[in-house]
Amino acid sequence: MPKDAAVEEFAGLVRALKARDGRSYEALGRRLSVSASTLHRYCSGATVPEEFAVVERLALLCGADEEERRALEAAWTRADDARRPPVPEPRGEPAPQTRTEPTAAPRPAPGPERAPSPEPEPSQEPAPGPGLAPGHGPAPAPAAAPEAAPAPELDPVHARVPDLPSERRRRRWGWPGVLGGALAVAGTLALGAVLLPGKAPGRPAAPPAPLTWTVASDLWENGCGHTYLARRTPPPPPEAADARSWAAAQGAVDGGRTLVRVSVQGKGTAAVVLQALHVRVVERGAPLPWTAYRMDDGCGGAVTPRRFEVDLDRPRPVARARDGYDASGQEGRTLPAVSFPYAVSVGEPEELLVSAGTARCDCRWYLELEWSSEGRRGTVRIGDEDGAPFRTSGAKGRPVYGYDSAGRAWITGEGSGQGG
């Protein structure tokens, strides 16, 4: 494949990922720890990333599956090879010598005058004698040009780190680099043992959590009501159980509200006390300018206990306990809100339902569950099923469509998007 074609192929895949995600260069760059201009250069083909790791993070952020990531890595490899200068052939001759006195050239005056002087005077630089053939005098500075290195071999599209191997840094390291890294790690651990008495080198900073949890984050209100934001008109609404794969295939984002169910239980018989549930917003942006698609026209149903509501538009969102409602019997009944703390164990699990809403941001956020057990304390971070942050975008003022089952088409509706 021609060099320019390889680079353009890679840039096209990066552009497609960014377009799928919908965020600005600046917002994506912050997540990737690169500047907006650098990310733009990746998309335009002006620059090929020095390491695939940054491209892999971009693929994960934009929801690429494993097959897409493998194709992206193959394209990056071709583009990386195309943009690297050819490795110069090793030379057999020694390095260029510095200019010395032309003692090898015969001088016309033989005899004692040619006897070697133990310490010639520095100021008396020999000059060509009358019998010296033309062109055999001391070589001027340009004489070393044939042996001088060509123009710097740094590829202008790579940000190289000095003194690192010129091979692909993501995969290949020489033994000196491995040995140096090992010595550096050993030194750091030894220093930690001195500065932090009582903590053995290599011991984790936080104790292992004595609890386990599972997450379901593509839930619909009462099993039937939800709103998604999508860039393009999606296919008909799925069944609620297929919501996750449907949304991923469309690149859809929760519009106005996200429901998360966390099932928690202890690993052993000892009780684990859940002390608090915190919300950490890790990124804020303007609400997505996409169309809102409602999965239904509203429905009723039972609300489970342990329900928490979160307003993501607050500077510091808080999970607040709310009353639930049990409609399983002939007459419904209110379920009083239960606040932290409370306990779980292997035989007594607990289920938390978090309803997080926003009208003014495209928010990415985590839950953090604080626990204590048998004299130990810790916090676990909870993201979606893949460990990524949850994502919710305001839907206020967006065009809203509902699905007409009889006509098998999306039609315009009233409102501004659920929760938005």
Backbone hydrogen bonds, N-H to C=O, Kabsch-Sander energy under -0.5 kcal/mol:
donor,donor_aa,acceptor,acceptor_aa,energy
6,A,2,P,-2.2
7,V,3,K,-2.0
8,E,4,D,-2.4
9,E,5,A,-2.3
10,F,6,A,-1.9
11,A,7,V,-2.7
12,G,8,E,-2.4
13,L,9,E,-1.6
14,V,10,F,-2.0
15,R,11,A,-2.5
16,A,12,G,-2.0
17,L,13,L,-1.8
18,K,14,V,-2.2
19,A,15,R,-2.6
20,R,16,A,-2.0
21,D,17,L,-1.9
22,G,18,K,-2.4
28,L,24,S,-2.4
29,G,25,Y,-2.6
30,R,26,E,-1.9
31,R,27,A,-1.3
32,L,28,L,-1.6
33,S,29,G,-0.9
33,S,30,R,-0.5
34,V,29,G,-2.4
39,L,35,S,-2.1
40,H,36,A,-2.1
41,R,37,S,-1.9
42,Y,38,T,-1.8
43,C,39,L,-2.0
44,S,40,H,-2.1
45,G,41,R,-1.1
46,A,41,R,-1.2
47,T,41,R,-1.7
48,V,157,V,-0.8
56,E,52,F,-2.6
57,R,53,A,-2.3
58,L,54,V,-1.7
59,A,55,V,-2.3
60,L,56,E,-2.2
61,L,57,R,-2.5
62,C,58,L,-1.9
63,G,60,L,-1.2
64,A,59,A,-2.9
69,R,65,D,-2.2
70,R,66,E,-2.2
71,A,67,E,-2.1
72,L,68,E,-2.3
73,E,69,R,-2.4
74,A,70,R,-2.2
75,A,71,A,-2.2
76,W,72,L,-2.5
77,T,73,E,-2.4
78,R,74,A,-2.0
79,A,75,A,-2.5
80,D,76,W,-3.2
81,D,77,T,-2.4
82,A,78,R,-2.1
83,R,79,A,-1.9
84,R,80,D,-0.8
103,T,101,E,-2.9
105,A,102,P,-0.8
114,R,111,G,-2.5
115,A,112,P,-2.1
124,Q,121,E,-1.3
125,E,123,S,-1.3
132,L,129,G,-1.4
136,H,133,A,-1.8
143,A,140,P,-1.9
144,A,141,A,-1.8
145,A,142,P,-2.0
147,E,144,A,-1.0
148,A,144,A,-0.8
148,A,145,A,-1.1
158,H,155,D,-2.0
160,R,158,H,-1.2
164,L,161,V,-1.5
171,R,168,R,-1.5
172,R,168,R,-2.2
173,W,171,R,-0.5
178,V,174,G,-2.0
179,L,175,W,-3.0
180,G,176,P,-2.5
181,G,177,G,-2.4
182,A,178,V,-2.4
183,L,179,L,-2.4
184,A,180,G,-2.2
185,V,181,G,-2.4
186,A,182,A,-2.6
187,G,183,L,-2.4
188,T,184,A,-2.2
189,L,185,V,-2.5
190,A,186,A,-2.4
191,L,187,G,-2.4
192,G,188,T,-2.4
193,A,189,L,-2.1
194,V,190,A,-1.4
195,L,191,L,-2.8
196,L,192,G,-2.6
199,K,196,L,-1.7
200,A,198,G,-0.6
203,R,200,A,-1.9
212,T,265,Q,-2.8
214,T,263,S,-1.8
216,A,261,R,-2.0
219,L,259,L,-1.0
221,E,225,G,-3.0
223,G,220,W,-2.7
224,C,221,E,-2.0
225,G,221,E,-2.2
226,H,224,C,-0.5
228,Y,293,Y,-2.4
229,L,253,V,-3.2
230,A,291,T,-2.2
242,D,239,E,-1.6
243,A,240,A,-1.4
246,W,242,D,-2.1
247,A,243,A,-2.8
248,A,244,R,-2.3
249,A,245,S,-2.1
250,Q,246,W,-1.5
251,G,247,A,-1.0
252,A,247,A,-2.3
253,V,229,L,-2.2
254,D,391,R,-0.7
255,G,227,T,-2.8
256,G,254,D,-0.7
256,G,393,S,-3.4
257,R,255,G,-0.5
258,T,356,A,-2.7
260,V,354,V,-2.8
261,R,216,A,-2.8
262,V,260,V,-0.5
262,V,352,L,-2.9
263,S,214,T,-2.2
263,S,261,R,-0.5
264,V,262,V,-0.6
264,V,350,E,-3.3
265,Q,212,T,-2.0
266,G,345,S,-0.7
267,K,210,P,-2.5
272,V,344,V,-3.1
273,V,271,A,-0.5
273,V,372,S,-2.7
274,L,272,V,-0.6
274,L,342,Y,-3.4
275,Q,273,V,-0.8
275,Q,370,E,-2.4
276,A,370,E,-1.2
278,H,368,E,-3.2
279,V,317,P,-0.6
280,R,366,Y,-2.3
281,V,279,V,-0.5
282,V,280,R,-0.7
282,V,364,R,-2.2
283,E,364,R,-1.4
285,G,362,D,-0.7
290,W,288,L,-1.1
291,T,230,A,-1.4
292,A,399,P,-3.1
293,Y,228,Y,-3.1
294,R,401,Y,-3.0
295,M,226,H,-3.1
303,V,325,Y,-2.3
307,R,322,R,-0.6
308,F,353,L,-3.2
309,E,320,R,-2.5
310,V,355,S,-2.6
312,L,310,V,-0.8
312,L,357,G,-2.5
314,R,311,D,-1.5
319,A,277,L,-0.6
320,R,309,E,-2.5
320,R,318,V,-0.8
322,R,307,R,-2.4
324,G,335,L,-3.4
325,Y,303,V,-1.0
326,D,333,R,-3.0
327,A,325,Y,-0.6
333,R,326,D,-1.8
335,L,324,G,-2.6
339,S,337,A,-0.5
342,Y,274,L,-1.2
344,V,272,V,-2.4
345,S,348,E,-1.4
346,V,268,G,-1.9
350,E,264,V,-3.1
352,L,262,V,-2.9
353,L,306,R,-2.5
354,V,260,V,-3.3
354,V,352,L,-0.6
355,S,308,F,-3.4
356,A,258,T,-2.7
356,A,354,V,-0.6
357,G,310,V,-2.7
358,T,256,G,-2.1
362,D,285,G,-2.8
363,C,361,C,-0.8
363,C,392,T,-3.0
364,R,283,E,-2.1
365,W,390,F,-2.1
366,Y,280,R,-2.4
367,L,382,I,-2.3
368,E,278,H,-2.4
369,L,380,V,-2.5
370,E,276,A,-2.7
370,E,368,E,-0.6
371,W,378,G,-2.7
372,S,273,V,-1.7
373,S,376,R,-2.4
376,R,373,S,-1.9
378,G,371,W,-2.0
380,V,369,L,-2.3
382,I,367,L,-3.6
383,G,381,R,-0.5
384,D,388,A,-3.1
387,G,384,D,-2.3
390,F,365,W,-2.7
392,T,363,C,-2.5
393,S,254,D,-2.4
394,G,361,C,-1.9
398,R,395,A,-1.8
398,R,416,S,-0.6
401,Y,292,A,-2.3
402,G,411,I,-2.8
404,D,402,G,-0.5
404,D,409,A,-3.0
405,S,403,Y,-0.9
408,R,404,D,-1.4
409,A,404,D,-1.4
411,I,402,G,-3.2
413,G,400,V,-2.5
420,G,417,G,-1.8
